[in-house]
């Protein structure tokens, strides 16, 4: 992941959080890029975008954004000094568009990923949106398209944000349709942008 400079007035805990995020090793299919964070939401923030690729670099399976916010004033809705705000999107198999529980399953994938990485969290909130697109008329030959979007935020209750990033990238891989890595198997570091 390309790194940006740390604001000179940033507290040491924020610098440590950045270092932990930069040290996190994701699956090789996940390509992370550090981008400018949103302004005016918190005094300190870092933002990453991710793309999940299949075996072909041009086969973009999922994408999203991970933002870590830090406000020493502990905003009341956050219930802490840190907040993670995420977005994940992927196109799914057309037959999944008929599953009435798809949104609930999408949310459970996030919660299970956080739990699997021991990423303590609280004050979680979010939405899961399923979009089914069918074409008609001159576009009738296009296949049905199903897209899943998971927008979520939570307050980390553990000091290391690395497991939160890994949980989120696992969510991206899950919605991209990649099989989970078996217990005890560690993905080899992939090319990082």
C-alpha positions as a LaTeX table, in Angstrom:
\begin{tabular}{lrrr}
\hline
Residue & $x$ (\AA) & $y$ (\AA) & $z$ (\AA) \\
\hline
Unk1 & 0.00 & 0.00 & 0.00 \\
Unk2 & 1.43 & 3.39 & $-0.93$ \\
Unk3 & 1.86 & 5.48 & 2.19 \\
Unk4 & 1.09 & 9.11 & 2.70 \\
Unk5 & 2.69 & 11.37 & 5.24 \\
Unk6 & 1.38 & 11.51 & 8.78 \\
Unk7 & 0.09 & 14.97 & 9.81 \\
Unk8 & 2.75 & 16.58 & 12.01 \\
Unk9 & 0.27 & 17.24 & 14.83 \\
Unk10 & $-1.08$ & 13.67 & 14.84 \\
Unk11 & $-0.97$ & 11.93 & 18.21 \\
Unk12 & 1.29 & 8.92 & 18.64 \\
Unk13 & $-1.71$ & 6.56 & 18.83 \\
Unk14 & $-2.76$ & 7.63 & 15.33 \\
Unk15 & 0.76 & 7.09 & 13.98 \\
Unk16 & 0.73 & 3.61 & 15.59 \\
Unk17 & $-2.65$ & 2.86 & 13.99 \\
Unk18 & $-1.31$ & 3.87 & 10.56 \\
Unk19 & 1.71 & 1.63 & 11.04 \\
Unk20 & $-0.55$ & $-1.29$ & 12.01 \\
Unk21 & $-2.73$ & $-0.80$ & 8.92 \\
Unk22 & 0.33 & $-0.61$ & 6.68 \\
Unk23 & 1.73 & $-3.80$ & 8.24 \\
Unk24 & $-1.47$ & $-5.84$ & 7.76 \\
Unk25 & $-1.03$ & $-8.57$ & 5.14 \\
Unk26 & $-4.12$ & $-9.29$ & 3.10 \\
Unk27 & $-4.82$ & $-12.06$ & 0.64 \\
Unk28 & $-2.88$ & $-11.72$ & $-2.64$ \\
Unk29 & $-6.11$ & $-11.06$ & $-4.58$ \\
Unk30 & $-6.65$ & $-7.81$ & $-2.62$ \\
Unk31 & $-4.98$ & $-4.67$ & $-3.91$ \\
Unk32 & $-5.00$ & $-1.76$ & $-1.43$ \\
Unk33 & $-4.31$ & 1.88 & $-2.22$ \\
Unk34 & $-4.12$ & 4.70 & 0.31 \\
Unk35 & $-6.22$ & 7.65 & $-0.87$ \\
Unk36 & $-7.05$ & 11.07 & 0.59 \\
Unk37 & $-9.38$ & 10.63 & 3.57 \\
Unk38 & $-12.66$ & 12.50 & 3.93 \\
Unk39 & $-12.27$ & 15.98 & 5.38 \\
Unk40 & $-14.06$ & 17.47 & 8.39 \\
Unk41 & $-15.40$ & 14.17 & 9.77 \\
Unk42 & $-12.60$ & 13.69 & 12.29 \\
Unk43 & $-9.34$ & 15.44 & 13.13 \\
Unk44 & $-7.35$ & 12.38 & 12.00 \\
Unk45 & $-8.27$ & 9.92 & 9.28 \\
Unk46 & $-6.81$ & 7.45 & 6.83 \\
Unk47 & $-8.63$ & 6.00 & 3.82 \\
Unk48 & $-7.90$ & 2.94 & 1.71 \\
Unk49 & $-9.54$ & 1.68 & $-1.43$ \\
Unk50 & $-9.42$ & $-1.97$ & $-2.37$ \\
Unk51 & $-10.00$ & $-4.03$ & $-5.45$ \\
Unk52 & $-10.25$ & $-7.81$ & $-5.45$ \\
Unk53 & $-8.99$ & $-9.44$ & $-8.61$ \\
Unk54 & $-9.43$ & $-12.97$ & $-9.86$ \\
Unk55 & $-6.69$ & $-14.90$ & $-11.61$ \\
Unk56 & $-6.76$ & $-12.34$ & $-14.43$ \\
Unk57 & $-5.70$ & $-8.83$ & $-13.32$ \\
Unk58 & $-8.51$ & $-7.44$ & $-15.46$ \\
Unk59 & $-11.13$ & $-9.54$ & $-13.65$ \\
Unk60 & $-12.26$ & $-7.04$ & $-10.97$ \\
Unk61 & $-14.45$ & $-9.09$ & $-8.61$ \\
Unk62 & $-15.15$ & $-6.58$ & $-5.81$ \\
Unk63 & $-14.19$ & $-3.11$ & $-4.68$ \\
Unk64 & $-14.60$ & $-0.93$ & $-1.65$ \\
Unk65 & $-13.33$ & 1.70 & 0.74 \\
Unk66 & $-12.06$ & 1.46 & 4.33 \\
Unk67 & $-11.76$ & 4.61 & 6.44 \\
Unk68 & $-10.31$ & 4.77 & 9.95 \\
Unk69 & $-11.28$ & 7.92 & 11.86 \\
Unk70 & $-9.78$ & 9.17 & 15.12 \\
Unk71 & $-11.24$ & 11.91 & 17.29 \\
Unk72 & $-9.79$ & 12.20 & 20.81 \\
Unk73 & $-13.01$ & 14.04 & 21.80 \\
Unk74 & $-14.89$ & 10.70 & 21.54 \\
Unk75 & $-18.02$ & 11.78 & 19.62 \\
Unk76 & $-21.13$ & 10.43 & 21.35 \\
Unk77 & $-22.49$ & 8.36 & 18.43 \\
Unk78 & $-19.11$ & 6.60 & 18.10 \\
Unk79 & $-18.95$ & 5.48 & 21.71 \\
Unk80 & $-15.15$ & 5.84 & 21.54 \\
Unk81 & $-12.27$ & 7.77 & 19.98 \\
Unk82 & $-12.06$ & 5.56 & 16.85 \\
Unk83 & $-14.53$ & 4.73 & 14.09 \\
Unk84 & $-14.24$ & 2.49 & 11.04 \\
Unk85 & $-16.43$ & 3.39 & 8.05 \\
Unk86 & $-16.56$ & 0.96 & 5.14 \\
Unk87 & $-18.13$ & 0.26 & 1.78 \\
Unk88 & $-17.94$ & $-3.02$ & $-0.15$ \\
Unk89 & $-19.47$ & $-3.81$ & $-3.55$ \\
Unk90 & $-19.52$ & $-6.85$ & $-5.83$ \\
Unk91 & $-21.54$ & $-8.28$ & $-8.66$ \\
Unk92 & $-23.04$ & $-11.64$ & $-7.74$ \\
Unk93 & $-24.32$ & $-14.61$ & $-9.67$ \\
Unk94 & $-27.74$ & $-13.76$ & $-11.22$ \\
Unk95 & $-29.58$ & $-16.52$ & $-9.35$ \\
Unk96 & $-28.59$ & $-14.97$ & $-6.00$ \\
Unk97 & $-30.88$ & $-12.03$ & $-6.78$ \\
Unk98 & $-33.91$ & $-14.15$ & $-5.87$ \\
Unk99 & $-32.66$ & $-15.00$ & $-2.36$ \\
Unk100 & $-34.89$ & $-13.10$ & 0.11 \\
Unk101 & $-32.21$ & $-13.43$ & 2.82 \\
Unk102 & $-29.30$ & $-12.08$ & 0.78 \\
Unk103 & $-29.13$ & $-8.78$ & 2.69 \\
Unk104 & $-29.13$ & $-10.56$ & 6.06 \\
Unk105 & $-26.44$ & $-12.92$ & 4.82 \\
Unk106 & $-24.34$ & $-9.98$ & 3.59 \\
Unk107 & $-24.47$ & $-8.39$ & 7.05 \\
Unk108 & $-23.65$ & $-11.71$ & 8.75 \\
Unk109 & $-20.55$ & $-12.06$ & 6.53 \\
Unk110 & $-19.25$ & $-8.78$ & 7.97 \\
Unk111 & $-19.96$ & $-9.70$ & 11.59 \\
Unk112 & $-18.47$ & $-13.18$ & 11.15 \\
Unk113 & $-15.33$ & $-11.69$ & 9.55 \\
Unk114 & $-14.86$ & $-9.30$ & 12.47 \\
Unk115 & $-15.32$ & $-12.13$ & 14.96 \\
Unk116 & $-12.98$ & $-14.48$ & 13.07 \\
Unk117 & $-10.19$ & $-11.87$ & 13.28 \\
Unk118 & $-10.85$ & $-11.09$ & 16.96 \\
Unk119 & $-11.49$ & $-7.50$ & 15.89 \\
Unk120 & $-13.39$ & $-6.26$ & 18.93 \\
Unk121 & $-16.18$ & $-3.90$ & 17.90 \\
Unk122 & $-19.25$ & $-2.08$ & 19.15 \\
Unk123 & $-21.81$ & 0.50 & 18.04 \\
Unk124 & $-22.04$ & $-1.23$ & 14.66 \\
Unk125 & $-24.44$ & 0.16 & 12.07 \\
Unk126 & $-24.98$ & $-0.22$ & 8.37 \\
Unk127 & $-27.02$ & $-1.17$ & 5.38 \\
Unk128 & $-26.91$ & $-3.97$ & 2.85 \\
Unk129 & $-28.38$ & $-3.19$ & $-0.55$ \\
Unk130 & $-29.15$ & $-5.67$ & $-3.27$ \\
Unk131 & $-29.73$ & $-4.30$ & $-6.76$ \\
Unk132 & $-31.19$ & $-6.53$ & $-9.47$ \\
Unk133 & $-30.98$ & $-5.10$ & $-12.99$ \\
Unk134 & $-32.94$ & $-6.55$ & $-15.88$ \\
Unk135 & $-32.70$ & $-5.14$ & $-19.39$ \\
Unk136 & $-35.53$ & $-4.68$ & $-21.88$ \\
Unk137 & $-36.14$ & $-3.53$ & $-25.45$ \\
Unk138 & $-32.93$ & $-2.88$ & $-27.33$ \\
Unk139 & $-30.95$ & $-4.03$ & $-24.29$ \\
Unk140 & $-32.91$ & $-7.27$ & $-23.75$ \\
Unk141 & $-29.92$ & $-9.42$ & $-24.74$ \\
Unk142 & $-27.97$ & $-8.30$ & $-21.66$ \\
Unk143 & $-27.98$ & $-10.84$ & $-18.85$ \\
Unk144 & $-29.61$ & $-10.11$ & $-15.51$ \\
Unk145 & $-27.14$ & $-8.40$ & $-13.13$ \\
Unk146 & $-27.15$ & $-8.62$ & $-9.33$ \\
Unk147 & $-25.04$ & $-6.30$ & $-7.20$ \\
Unk148 & $-24.52$ & $-6.38$ & $-3.44$ \\
Unk149 & $-23.38$ & $-3.33$ & $-1.46$ \\
Unk150 & $-22.46$ & $-3.43$ & 2.22 \\
Unk151 & $-22.07$ & $-0.06$ & 3.94 \\
Unk152 & $-21.04$ & $-0.38$ & 7.56 \\
Unk153 & $-19.40$ & 1.43 & 10.43 \\
Unk154 & $-18.32$ & 0.32 & 13.87 \\
Unk155 & $-16.22$ & 1.40 & 16.81 \\
Unk156 & $-13.09$ & $-0.69$ & 17.35 \\
Unk157 & $-12.75$ & $-1.87$ & 20.95 \\
Unk158 & $-9.27$ & $-3.30$ & 20.39 \\
Unk159 & $-6.20$ & $-1.07$ & 20.01 \\
Unk160 & $-4.85$ & $-2.60$ & 16.77 \\
Unk161 & $-6.84$ & $-1.63$ & 13.64 \\
Unk162 & $-5.07$ & $-4.29$ & 11.55 \\
Unk163 & $-7.60$ & $-7.06$ & 12.34 \\
Unk164 & $-10.42$ & $-4.70$ & 11.36 \\
Unk165 & $-8.82$ & $-4.12$ & 7.97 \\
Unk166 & $-8.26$ & $-7.86$ & 7.51 \\
Unk167 & $-11.88$ & $-8.60$ & 8.47 \\
Unk168 & $-13.11$ & $-6.05$ & 5.95 \\
Unk169 & $-10.89$ & $-7.44$ & 3.17 \\
Unk170 & $-12.20$ & $-10.92$ & 4.00 \\
Unk171 & $-15.72$ & $-9.55$ & 3.55 \\
Unk172 & $-14.65$ & $-8.23$ & 0.13 \\
Unk173 & $-13.26$ & $-11.65$ & $-0.81$ \\
Unk174 & $-16.44$ & $-13.36$ & 0.39 \\
Unk175 & $-18.77$ & $-11.17$ & $-1.66$ \\
Unk176 & $-16.38$ & $-11.58$ & $-4.60$ \\
Unk177 & $-17.01$ & $-15.32$ & $-4.40$ \\
Unk178 & $-13.50$ & $-16.35$ & $-3.41$ \\
Unk179 & $-13.31$ & $-19.44$ & $-1.20$ \\
Unk180 & $-12.14$ & $-18.85$ & 2.38 \\
Unk181 & $-8.60$ & $-19.75$ & 3.29 \\
Unk182 & $-8.52$ & $-22.93$ & 5.40 \\
Unk183 & $-7.56$ & $-22.63$ & 9.09 \\
Unk184 & $-3.81$ & $-22.49$ & 9.50 \\
Unk185 & $-3.20$ & $-21.36$ & 5.90 \\
Unk186 & $-1.69$ & $-17.92$ & 5.52 \\
Unk187 & $-1.94$ & $-16.14$ & 2.20 \\
Unk188 & 1.41 & $-15.22$ & 0.72 \\
Unk189 & 1.84 & $-11.46$ & 0.43 \\
Unk190 & 0.66 & $-10.24$ & $-2.93$ \\
Unk191 & 1.71 & $-7.27$ & $-4.96$ \\
Unk192 & 0.78 & $-4.09$ & $-3.09$ \\
Unk193 & 0.02 & $-0.76$ & $-4.69$ \\
\hline
\end{tabular}
